[in-house]
Amino acid sequence: MQPRFDSARSRRCAALFAFAAVAGLFAGAVMGADGERADGASSKDTHAAIVTIKDEINDVTLISMKRRIDQSREAGATVIVLELDTPGGLVSSALDICTYLKNLTDLKTIAWVRPSAFSAGSMIALACDEVVMTSASKMGDCAPIIISATEGLKELGKTERAKVESPILKEFRDSAHRRGYDALMCESMVRLGNEIWWIENGPGGERKFALTDEKEELVDEEQGAWQLVETITNTKTGEEYDLPQPVVEEHDLLTLTQTEAVAFGFAKAIIDNENELKSYYGLADSLARTEPNWSEALADFLSSPIVRMLLMMLIALGVYAEFQAPGHFVGGSVALVALIIFVAAPYLTGLADGWEILLIVFGAVLLAIELFVIPGFGIAGILGIMLIFVGFIATFVPAEPGPVWIPQFHQATTLGLKTGLKVTFGGLGLGIVGMWILNRYLPRIPGARGLILSPAAETAIGGQSGGAFTMIESPPVAVGDAGKAVTTLRPAGKARINGRRVDVIAQGTVIEGEAEIEVIEVSGGRVVVREITKA
């Protein structure tokens, strides 16, 4: 890959050179030749901004981070501090964030682990120019896993693991090459199987990380040349700790405390607060802090499976309420808003693509044509419903590689399908329960009776037996029967025929409420009517 050129550092060098020409030997004694202080801090007029990254990492994190970095650059910041407190997240989003950070040639990036950066968080930290950590902080453990909202942790198969690990390993190796980290230790954050020792060539001599075979070859108690490193020192407190060897067990993933990260060369320092951060890097007193805005936080929340199941329930209830009482538009509005949120949230988090939305829109168009243009219910309606459900479920499935999406049904795809099916049909199940509740209780609420029609009264005939009446339904509707439209028929709606309320479909046109109608076709539960025109 092309070497990274730090233009921000070049500008600092030029400014400091001009200052040195005026200040002379005093400035040369205080400042290093590379424009930094002897302790590693840069000039006091350097402006920095803190960009927080918390909780699960997804495409909303990427979008939010880009927006805030651009905002900080426009405000004059030349240093970006990523304050990390995350358990990890989507691999694809983390890889995109790492690529973005490594292409920031005009800004210096510092990862501040406060207090944890696991999995994708550690990958992002090592992609920055430098890493600092707070006391009692940890980073590492970047093995790819799959977590289901309904089934919990899922194990990857051997082939799937190799496929997922490949880009992650390449990212860590690139960071090791760019930032000077030990590649063997970086790799041990991602996969198991390496037993790593930290050895030194005599006290104060060269130190290196070695696999077991190399360690056994170099460490010889009799010759006493290479030996195990026995202690590490906390650079903040000065305390010395015994170092367990090997530093990475064969069946463990590398996870580092702040003391280990500094000792092993992953972190520059232990920094606990903003004052220490400003002092260490020589930053200006004003240190801007940027957080995700409300819309980014909301999009992240709305993409959770539980929330989406509730949205699916609202879609079902809204559609049902609209068909029960056409013309009020309350149910339809609720369904439309819930649908937009249901689709927009995963689109913003990177899980859904444009084609899923097109499927849903096209399915809705076919369904509307069936309901409002073509009398009855046939192929267009069935196809529309199928497309809508396929689009809903597809928003849970991660994209698979390739110019043409042909499902290979890897475990991630299968898991997404299972989650999509459970959320979609779970939401429908909750919607059915909600429909029963609406039918039973909503008509009794003053002001809400028009939203759901109350159940039709049954005709009581015969004597009383044991305190209960024998209920006999009214005669069925037949062709030629006349009645009156209870609701506007667009074309579906309600009509009262032979003293009972009936679901009907208008033939070819909209029939307004209270209009006189006549039954022209009865097929099973399908009743087609037309308006009686008065001569």
C-alpha positions, 0 to 999 in steps of 0.5 A: 500500500502507498506510504502515508504522508502526514501533511499536518506534521509538515505544517507544524515543522514549517511553523516551528522552523520559523519560530526557531529562527526567532527564538534561537537556541532556546526553542531548539532545546525545548522542541525536537527536530520533528516539531514535537516536544521531547516527551512526544507532545506537540506545540501548545497551539494544536487544536484537537476534538474528541469524537466519542464512539460508544456501544455497538459499532455499525454503519450509523457509527461510521456516518456519525464519525465522518460527520463529526470529524468533518465538523471538527476539521472545519472548526480548525482541529488538526488532531482527532481523539477517538474516545472508545468504549465499545464491545465491538460490532459489525465487521464490515462497518469496522473495516470501513472505519479503519479505511477511512481513518488511515486515509486521513492524511491531514489529521492526526488520529489518537485512539483513547481507550476509555475504558474498553475497546474490544473486538471491532473497537480494538481494530479501530484503535490500532488503525489510528496513529497512536493509542492511549488508555485510561487506568483499568482499561482493556482492549483486544479479543477481535475474533469474529462471532455471530450474535443472534437476538433470539439465539445468542452466540453462534459458532462459526464453521471452519470455512466460514471462520477462515472467510470472515477472518481473512479481511480482519487479519489483513487489516491488523497486519496493515496496522502493524506495518504502519504503526510498528506493532508486533504482527504476531501479537496483532494476529493473536487478537483475531485467532487462536492457536499461537502460544507467544512468549516475550523474551529479551537478550539479557537485561536491557537488551533486545526484546521480541515476541516468539512462538514456542519453537523459537523461544525454546531454541533461543532461551537456554538457561545454561548459556543465559543469553536470551531469557523470559521477560519477568516483570512489566512496569506501570508507567503512570504509577511506577509499580512493577508487576510480575509478567505471566508467561506465555503472554498469549496462551494457545487457546486464548485471544490476546486481551491487553490491560493498559499496563500490558498495552504500554509495555508491549508497544501498543499504547503510548501512555496511560491517560485518565482525563482530558487535562492529562491528555492536553498536557501529554500532547501539548493541546490547546486549552479548548478541547471540543467534544462531539457526540452523536446527534439525536437522529443518529442515536434514534436510528441505532435504537430503531434498528434493534429486532425488538423495536422492529417487531413492535413496528411490524405489529403497528403496520399490521394493526394500522392496515387492519384499522384502515380496512375496518373504517376506510376514510379515517386515515388514522390506521393508514397513517400509523401503518405508513409511518411504522413502515418507513421506520421499519425500512429506514432504520436498517438502511441507515445502519447498513443492513438493508440495501435499496433493492429490499425497499424497491421490493416492498414499494413494488409489492405495495403498489400491486396490493393497492392496484388489487384493492382499489382498481381490480375488483376482487382479490387475485394474482396481483394481490397475492404477488404484492403480499409476497414481495412485501414479506420478502422485502421485510425479511431481506432487511435482516440479511447481510449482503453477500459478496459478488456483483450479483447477489446469489444466496450462498446461505452462509451461517450469517445469511441463515441467521439473518433469515431466521431473525427476519422470519421471527421478527416479521411473523412475531410482529404479525402474531402480536398484530393479530392479538392487537386486532382482537383487542381493538375489536373488543374494546375500542368501540366502547371508548368515546371518540374512538368508535368510528375507528373500528366498527362495533360487532354486528348484533345477533338476533336472539330467537327462542326461549331462555334455557338455563339463563342463556339465549339461543342465538341464531344468525340472520339469513345469509346474503344472496344475489339481488338483496338490497342494502346500504353502504355503512362506510365508503367503499374504496372498493372494499368496505362495510354495508348493512344488508338484511339487517346485518353488517357485511364486508363487501366490494364495490364493482369498479367504482367508489361508493359513498357511505349511506348510498343504496346498494345491491348485491350482484355476486356472492362467492364464498365470503366475497360479496360484490355490490353496485350502487342503485341509481335512482331514475 
